[in-house]
């Protein structure tokens, strides 16, 4: 007996059976992670302590040394409701040499206007405690001590109080961190205390970013 060929609809259904199953297997971990983040922010579990602006800013330093560091994924949210994925660097105690922070705003007629802050350039480093930086990019020559990579973000315990992420998501932590030639792009930063030696703030027309 000769089997009749499958019609087009049956062929598509038959051919797609395995691919859809594979697709689900491949995307399930990412979907679960994204779902956990959305659920958490909807319930106030990881929402930023303030609504972020619509502008990222840049941070640079000759050197940053910190004690008690945790890094994990999170979300920031703006007043408009826009959600931004970030990597949070949470540091219990930090010293920063030659700190620079800049942001550029573009105005009608005036064009680009730069706001630039510098501190810790007089030999006395900037000091921060319970420092949280919600970043999208970081570069520099970095050294950790007693580093743990791939730890569940909800169990991180070397950073400051509150320096944990969502259960089942990726986290890393170390006893200390040292970064030379630090460059970061961030949505937000906050600290329990922030002592800026030799603070200088300037506003100027044009592009005057830290890097």
N, C-alpha and C positions, 0 to 999 in steps of 0.2 A: 504494500500500500504506500503510495507516494504522499508525503505530507504537503499540504497546501502552503505556499509561501505566506509569511506574515504580511499583513497590510502595513501601510506606512506608519499608522498610529501605533500599531503593536511593536513594529521595529524600533521606533523612537523610545517607546516605553521600555522595551527589553534592553536596548542599548544603553539607556540612561540609568538603569538600575544600579550597576556597580559604580559608575562615576559619581552618582549622587551620594552613595554610601561612603565612598572615599572622601568626597568633598566634606561631608558631615564630620568624618573622623578627623580630618585635617584642621577644620575650622572650629571644632568644638572647644579646644583649650582657649583660643583667642576670644571666642564669643563668651565663654564663661568668665574670662578675666575682665572683658569690657563690661559684661553684665554686673559683675561684682563692684566695679568702680562706679557705674551709674547708680546702682542700688545704694551704695555707700554715700555718695554725694547727695542723693535724694533724701536720705535719712540723716544728713548732717554729720556723718561719721568722719568724712575726710575733707569737708568743705574748708576752703581757706578762711583764715580769721578775718579777712576783709575782701570786698569785691575788688578785683584787679582792674586796672585801666585797660584801654585798648592798645597800649603800646608796650613793647618789650624794651628793656634797657640793658646796657652793657656794663660789666664789672671787670676790672683788671687789677692785678697786683704783682709787684716784684716777687713776693713770697707770702704764702699763707701757711701757718702751722696751727693744727687743731688737735684737741684731745677729746676722745669720745665722739666718733662719727658714724652716722647711719645714712644710707642712701636707698631710696625706694620710690616707686611710681605713685603719682597722685593726680589730682585734677584741680585747676583753678577756674573760677567762674567770674565773669564780668557782670556789671549792672544790667547789661542787655540780655544776659542769659547765655552768652557764648561760653563754651567749655573748652579749656585748654589743657591737654595732657602735659605733665611736667615730671621731671625727676627731682625729688626733694633731697637736698644735702642738709642734714641736720647735724650740727656740731655743738657739743656741750661748751667748750671753751676754745676761742680762736684768737690768734694774733696775726695781724695783716700789715705788711710793710708796703708803703707806696700804693695805697688804695686809690682807685679811680672809678667813678661811676658816671655814666653819661646816658642821655636820652635826647633824641631829635624829634622835634615837632614841626610839621609843615603848615604854615599859615598862608591864607590868600594874600596876595600882593607882596608880603614880606619874604615868603619862601621858607627855607629851612632855618630853624632856630635851635641852637644847642644849649642844653642845660648840663653843666659838668661840675662834678664835685670831686675834690681830692683831699686826702688826709694821710697822716702817717709818713710824711716825706721828710720830717725833721729829725729822724733818728729814733723817735718814739713810736712804736707800732700802734695801730688801731687795735683796740681790745673789744671783743664781743663775747657775750655768754648766751646760751640757749639760742643759737643762730640757726635760722631756717632760710634756705635759698631755694626758691621754686624755679628751676632752670630748664632750658631746652637745649643748651649746649655748654660744654666745658672742655677746656684744653689746657695743657701744661705738663711739665715733668713732675709726676706724682709718685709719692711713696707712702704706703700704708704699713702699719705694724699689726700683727695678729689679725690678718684680714680673713673674713668669712664671706664667701660669695655664694649666692643661691639660697640663702636662708629665708624662711617664710617671713614676709614683711611684718606680720603681726607680732612676731616674737623678738624683734630687734630690741636690744637692751643696753647698747653701749653709748647711744646718743643721748640728747637731752630728754627730759620728760615730755611725752607726747610725740616722740620721734619714731613712730611706727606707722606701717601702712595697713593694707587690707589683707586678711587671711587668704592664703593660697597664692598670693602674688610674690614676685621676685623682690628680694632685698639683699643688701650687703652692708657690712659694718667692720670697723676696725678700732683698735685702741687709740691710734693716732693717725693723722694725715699730714703730709707736707707737700706743698705744691709750689714749684718755681715757675715763673712766667704764666701766672694764672690768667685765663680769659674765660668769661662766662657770659651767656645771654640768658636773661631771666624775665619772668613775669612779676615776681614778687620776692621780697626779703623782709624778714622781721626778726627781732632779737629781744631777749629779756633786758639786756643792757648793751649799749653801744657807745664806746668812748673814742672820740675822734680827735686825735692830737693834730694841731695845725690845720684845722678845717679851712678849706677855701672853696667857695661856690661861685660860679660865674655863668652868666647867660650871654650868648653871642650869636650873631647871625652867621649862618653857614654850617658846615659840617665839622664838628670838633669832638668826635667820638674818642673813646679810650683806645679802641683798636679797630 
